[in-house]
Amino acid sequence: MSDRLKVVSLDADFNHIRALSGDAVLPYLQDESKLRGSASLVLLPKNEGEVAAIMREASSKGISVTVSAHRTGVVGGAVPSEGWVMSLEGIDVPIGVGRDDLGFYIQSGPCLSLRKLEDLLSSERFDGLRDLTSSAVEELKGSGRHILLVDPTETNASLGANVACNSSGAKSYRYGPMRDWVRRIRVVLPDGRLLDLTRGEHRARAYSIVIEDGDSEKILDIPSHRFNRDVKNSAGIYAEEGMDPIDLFIGSEGILGTITLLELRLVPWRRTLSSMAFFPDDCSAIGFVRALRSIDMPIDLIEYIDSNGMRLVLRSRDEGSLFHGMPDPPIRSPSAVIFDLPYDERVDEFLNDLDGLLSSHGSSLSHTWCAHEERERGRFRSLRHAVPEAVFAYIANRKLSHPGIHKMGTDMSVPQDGMGEMLKHHLGVLKESGLEYVMFGHLGDGHPHIELLIDDMHQFAVAEGVLRELASKVVELGGSTMAEHGTGRLKKEFLRLMYSESDLEEMVRLKKALDPAWVLNPGVMLEAPE
């Protein structure tokens, strides 16, 4: 294991890289946050060398570069403020399969989507993929279906963006975030040089990392702040004494370098029983979540949809805009809890216990949908994702009349012993504000999402104050104001609630050491120093 990282230079001709200008730039100026930016040029590299060429050119001329992929983010991280957009959409193919002592892994370009990876793995057709280790492709074919355990909501998101933001999702309840499943990444630094990082090969020397380039070396000082690992957390740059340098780039939202290749660990697929239980009110559903967490079963995920969320989805369905064919729930205006567990010899015992658990919280097995077939389980997943889809559609519609509106929602997590106090506080603030809202998401691991349904700029201003109040309470309870979506451009204010000025200055110094011209993703996470 080494405490020194070696950088290499790549050759590519900048002048031959495909570029878009004029009206062709417009689709690249917005992501799912509905924040809109500006850029003069969109560059479309088709390989790692061209990414390096773009960064060399931009760094030498002081031109800002915003990295873009499928633009599914919700915090404005892919929205340019000026300069160029570098879209990685053309680097989107799976490359190979390998195997080591921990199992199989897949190697891919950064813009392969979660959905395409899922389709590839479920088909078990790996023709054209390289063997990264001896006979790995044939061994994987003969080992049964494998999956990537991380389950972010947006399946159109790219793998590189998920690594850059350390995304998680529903299954983080049991399996943790993306960071835990990253074996290797290659990163083009802001000056165009390349780092190749495999987990376990390097280790920081206390709070410093040495980068070698031939006869010269540069010492990077790792921030010394305490990164909150007690809750789901994607706020700020990961830092730890003696850390693996790969973790410096995972979750750093692309401000330290651009991921051009990645390797993610796979695990054997297993049959799962998905259940969606409906409750007469939100309090009953939340009580059921608490009870479900306490039973002795290996539950993969626990997701929540409040009654406002269910009404929004059903309203969208009835208006004919979304979710055609979705059946009526067995309870009028219900809340819902979705949970997955292994479909094995223990399932009958669990269902017997579940009946009593449901009854004690105002529901029953007759008010619960269950499925183990992939198609039916897919419908549950679609319903779980229907709430944020309905919110995106709502905000996009309102933005037509009020262009200054963008998505206003929370991505906050707290320790389980703070959940009750957080919910009581949040619901009180929301009621007092008079704003319409929905609550949904990862209640099982202390991470519900609240989305505010904004109709005009007055409500937008009210919402800004509401989110500040909610964020302050979360920090007071030992939580994170950004659990899985990152900081982007929209939530830098919340980063200041979690970190001191000296903490932020250390992050800025690290960024400046790697990006002296401050050209890579400027305005994302951190502001440029004066």
Secondary structure, 3 states (H helix, E strand, C coil): CECEEEEECCCCCHHHCEEECHHHHHHHHECCCCCECCCCEEEECCCHHHHHHHHHHHHHHCCCEEEECCCCCCCCCCCCCCCEEEECCCCCCEEEEEEECCEEEEEECCCCEHHHHHHHHHHCCCCCCEECCCCHHHHHHCCCCEECCCCCCCCCCEHHHHHHCCCCCCCHHHHCCHHHHEEEEEEECCCCCEEEEECCCECCECCEEEEEECCEEEEEECCCCCCCCCCCCCCCCCCCCCCCCHHHHCCCCCCCCEEEEEEEECEECCCEEEEEEEECCHHHHHHHHHHHHHCCCCCCEEEEECHHHHHHHHHHHHCCCCCCCCCCCCCCCCEEEEEEEECCCCHHHHHHHHHHHHHCCCCCHHHEEEECCHHHHHHHHHHHHHHHHHHHHHHHHHHCCCCCCCCEECECECCHHHHHHHHHHHHHHHHHHCCCEEEEEEHHHCEEEEEECCCCHHHHHHHHHHHHHHHHHHHHCCCECECCCCCCCCCHHHHHHHCCHHHHHHHHHHHHHHCCCCCECCCCCCCCCC
